[in-house]
Amino acid sequence: MKELKVENLTHSYGMKRLFDSASFSISEGQRVGLIGVNGTGKTSFLKVLTRQLGPDKGDITQPNDYRISYLEQKSNLEESKTVLDTVFAGDNSLMSTVRDYEAALQALTKNPMNEKAQNVFAKLEQKMNSENAWNASTRAKAILTRLGISDMQLIVGELSGGQQKRVALAQVLIQEPDLLILDEPTNHLDFEMIRWLENFLMSYKGALLLVTHDRYFLDNVVNSIIELTHGRFEKYSGNYQDYVRLKAEREETEAQITHKRKQLYKQELAWMRAGVKARGTKQQARMDRFSDLKDTVSNYDTNASLDMNLSGSRLGKKVLELEEATFHRDEQIILDQYNLLIQQNDRIGITGENGSGKSTFLDILSSRIPLDSGVLEIGETVKIAYYTQTNESMDESKRVISYLQEIAEEVRLADGSSVSVSQLLEQFLFERSTHGTLIGRLSGGEKRRLYLLKLLMQQPNVLLLDEPTNDLDIQTLTVLEEYIQTFSGAVIAVSHDRYFLDKIATKLLIFQGNGKIEEYYGKMSEYLSLEDEKANKDSRKIQTSQKIQTDETNKKEKTKMTYMEQKEWDTLEEEIFVLEAELEEIQNEMNQAGSDYTVIEDLNSRQHKVENKLSDKMERWEYLSEYI
């Protein structure tokens, strides 16, 4: 079994120690979720594992033939290449063969009578057979289709950011490496794609290391979790639910230990202040112990308070109202005479197809974009905070605390008390030691968290959130979710994160494209379950109807085989003969296996696969024989 080992890994970013003497191992079949607050070094750790960064010290050991594929959070693809060249990029011969075959197939499809194209295709077809590369080709196309990419000749640079991320995801999944590393793979995926990816990864045979904010995804996919905190790896067995339970138990135990340490610390402090004159060797040892206790107790509280009960501005009953609202973007309909009333305590989640206009809808509600027709009414007391997908411009030479002090030196809480900016930063998971850090030295996730905190400090009464889960870590999302639960105004959030929507939304607007918006009262997970039931019923009806129509159409319109079908027919009988011979051989092996049930089980599995292949080939033979 192949294994990657990390021993005593230490790495710093400037003056900040990200991880210190950390050890880690991952082997085949392990699916590990890596979590931690933004800025703790998760991405740096992934870059060290993939040799993009060199550690300060420590060793990484792996077999010589060990392959790693890494999906970065922001795709870094060559924009001049096609999707075909990108997804089959790789220096191994299998990927090269599939890439050349797909290119030859495209050339032959465009000009089927070209003799040179036919010869090139025939040679590559033979090479595909000799290298058994058909599975890789079929698998690649299935993955691309599932991720919403159907045209392999598209130029990468002409794709949207979300499409590029999906192409990059397809690229690493197709490689089938020993270790698959994914950094926020669910960003830019819709619900169907996320669920397909969950199933794909749950059956992945290699090792998986995953960074994601999606807690349902973690819960369904991983079998262990590592939390990177204060330069240490804390390991938990199980999925996300197990992590939450075990983390709570660990913190309860540690709290009891800390209480005992504090009591002992008070006793030692009293002794030190007593000024005992005749301190010998034993007394010096006690003084050293006091110093150790002091350091332990003062540094132990690693979890800042998560209370974010800020007061908001007073809000009247009337918040936002759309009447007969219509808006088009180019030729796309976003709103079509749409009516919506948003009231004081509404919690609205917005989701749906990519490109259907969800972010545009928030721009309309915030008055950044005017309607083509209709009316947007905004209450007189409304004060909107709009968390967009990109930060406002930040002066990177400013320090973290100064950036917030531009808003206020202190902020009023809902109970009437006040907290300083420094206290608020700690509550929002910025340790005191980072308050004087230059903004330019923060990670991307830390900048997003700082930007969100600045918006909340302005004490709005309406929150517009556009995909907040794309850049915020799980701990920050937990703080935000708890803040929303006590928030006295209206919240409208765009997201594909099922867990986040389940926690904050009581009403859903599902954008289905072409101006169609479905409303649903309830949780996102409930809506998806109902849609699944409906889709299964509809699918069975459609499949039956389509099969009847297709059979009739083929019989009426088709009179002869295509060039590609003729090539298939020429080898089909030989392929059937080979499969029948293989089945006979498997049966002989089963007869000789006796009571060795392990061997019999393997042979049964192999027999089932060959029988399925033979059945498919026989169906094709029957179909093609009609046109001979």
Residue, then its C-alpha position, 0 to 999 in steps of 0.5 A: m500500500k502506497e503512503l506519503k509521510v511528512e515528518n517534523l515539517t516546519h514552515s514560516y511566512g515572514m515572521k509567522r510560523l505556520f506549522d511547527s514540527a508537524s507530522f502527517s501521513i496518508s495512505e491509499g483509501q484514506r480521505v482526509g479533510l484539512i480544516g482551519v481558520n483562514g491564514t493558519g497555513k492550509t494552502s501553504f501546507l498543500k503547496v509544500l506537499t506538491r513541492q511548490l514551496g520548500p519547507d524550512k525543515g522536515d522530510i516528505t517521503q513517498p514511493n518513487d512512482y507516487r503521483i500527486s494531482y493538485l486542484e488549486q483554489k484559483s485555477n491556473l490554466e493555459e488560456s490559449k489551450t483547448v479544453l481537450d488539451t487541458v484535461f488530457a494534459g500530463d506527461n504519462s503515455l496514457m494521457s498522451t494517447v487519449r489526447d492524440y486520439e481525441a484530436a484525430l477523431q475531431a479531424l476525421t469528423k470534420n473531414p471523413m473522406n480525407e485519407k490522411a485523417q483516416n490513416v492517422f485515426a486508424k493508427l491511434e485507434q490501434k494504439m488505444n487498443s494496445e494501451n487499453a486507453w478506452n476506459a480513460s477516454t470514456r471516463a474523461k468525457a463522463i466527468l466533463t459532462r457531469l461538470g457541465i463541459s460538453d464542447m472539448q474544442l472550446i478555448v480555455g481563455e474564453l470560458s468564465g472563471g467558474q467554467q475554468k475551475r470545473v475544467a481544472l477539476a476534471q483535469v485532476l480527476i481524470q489523472e487518477p493519481d495516488l494522492l488527489i489534493l483538492d482545495e475548495p472543489t465545490n466552488h462554482l459547482d451547482f447542487e447536482m455537480i456537488r452530489w455527483l462529486e461526493n459519490f465520485l470521491m467516496s469510491y475513489k481508490g487512491a488517497l484524498l486530501l481535501v480542503t473545503h468549507d462545505r460541511y455536508f460535503l465533508d460529512n459525506v466524503v471524508n473518513s478523518i479530519i485534521e485541524l491545523t491550529h497554532g502550527r499543530f495538526e490535531k487529528y480526528s477519526g471520522n467525518y465532520q459530525d464526528y469531528v464536532r463531537l470529538k472536538a467538544e469532548r477534547e475542549e471540555t477535558e482541556a478546560q478542566i485541565t486549564h482550570k486546575r492549572k490556573q488554581l496551581y498558578k495562583q498558588e505558585l504566584a502567592w508563593m513567589r510574592a511571599g519573597v522566601k529568602a532561603r531558596g535552595t535547589k528545590q525552590q529554584a525548581r519550583m520557580d522554574r515550574f511557575s514560569d512554565l505554568k505561566d506560559t502554559v496558562s497564558n497561551y492556552d486559550t486558543n478559541a476566541s469567543l464567538d459572540m458577535n451580537l452587534s446592534g443594528s440600525r433601527l428598521g421599519k416594517k417596510v424593507l424592500e419591495l419589487e413590483e412588476a420588476t423586469f431586467h434583461r442582461d444582453e439577451q438573457i431574461i433575469l427578471d420578468q415582471y417579478n414581485l417580491l416583498i422583503q420584510q424586517n426579519d426575513r431570511i432568504g436564500i437564493t440559489g439555482e443555476n450558474g449564470s441565471g442572474k443571482s448576483t445580478f439580482l443582489d446588484i438590483l436590490s442594492s440599487r447598483i443596477p437599475l431595472d429595465s421596468g418596474v419599481l424597487e421600493i426601499g424603506e426609509t430606514v434601510k441601511i444595506a451592507y453588501y458582501t460582494q464576491t470581490n473585496e473593496s480596494m484595500d490599502e495594503s500598507k495599512r495595519v489590520i486594526s487601523y483599517l477598522q478604526e476608520i469606522a469606529e474605535e468601539v462598537r455598540l452591542a445589542d445589550g447596550s454595552s460596547v466593545s473595542v475594535s481590538q476585542l471585536l477582532e479577537q471575536f472574529l478570530f483575529e488573534r491579538s498578535t495579528h492586529g498590527t499586521l499589514i493588510g498586504r501580509l494577510s492571506g486571501g481568506e483573512k482579507r475576506r474576513l476583515y472585509l466582512l467584519k468592516l461591513l458588520m461594524q457599520q451596523p446595517n439592518v439589511l445584509l446582502l451576501d453574495e457567495p460568502t462560503n466561497d472564501l470563508d473558513i468553517q469557523t468564520l462561517t459559524v461566527l457569521e451564522e450565529y450572528i445572523q441568528t441574532f440579527s434584527g434585520a433582513v438577510i438575503a444570501v446567494s449560496h450553493d452551500r447546503y449547510f449554510l442555507d439550511k442554517i440561515a434561510t427559511k425561504l428560498l428563491i431558486f433561479q431556474g434561468n430565463g426569468k423563472i424563479e421558484e419560491y420554497y418555504g423550508k430548508m435547502s436539504e428538504y427542497l433537494s429531497l423533493e426534487d430528487e423524488k420528482a426527478n426520478k419519477d419524471s426520468r422513468k417516464i421520459q426514458t420510456s417515451q424517448k426509447i420508443q421514439t428513438d427506435e421508431t425514428n432510427k428505423k424510419e430515417k436510418t438506411k446505412m451505417t456511418y463510417m465510424e459504425q462500419k469501423e465498429w462492425d468490422t471488429l465487433e464479432e472478434e470482440i464478442f468471441v474474445l469476451e465469450a472465451e474470457l467467460e469460459e476461462i473465468q468459469n474454469e478458474m472458478n471450478q478449480a478454486g474449490s473453497d477459496y471464497t476470496v478467489i471466488e468472490d474476485l472471479n464473480s466480480r470479474q465475471h459480472k463485468v465481462e457479462n455486462k460488456l458482452s451484453d452491450k456488444m451483443e446489443r450493438w451487433e443486433y442494432l448494426s446488423e439491421y443496416i448490412 
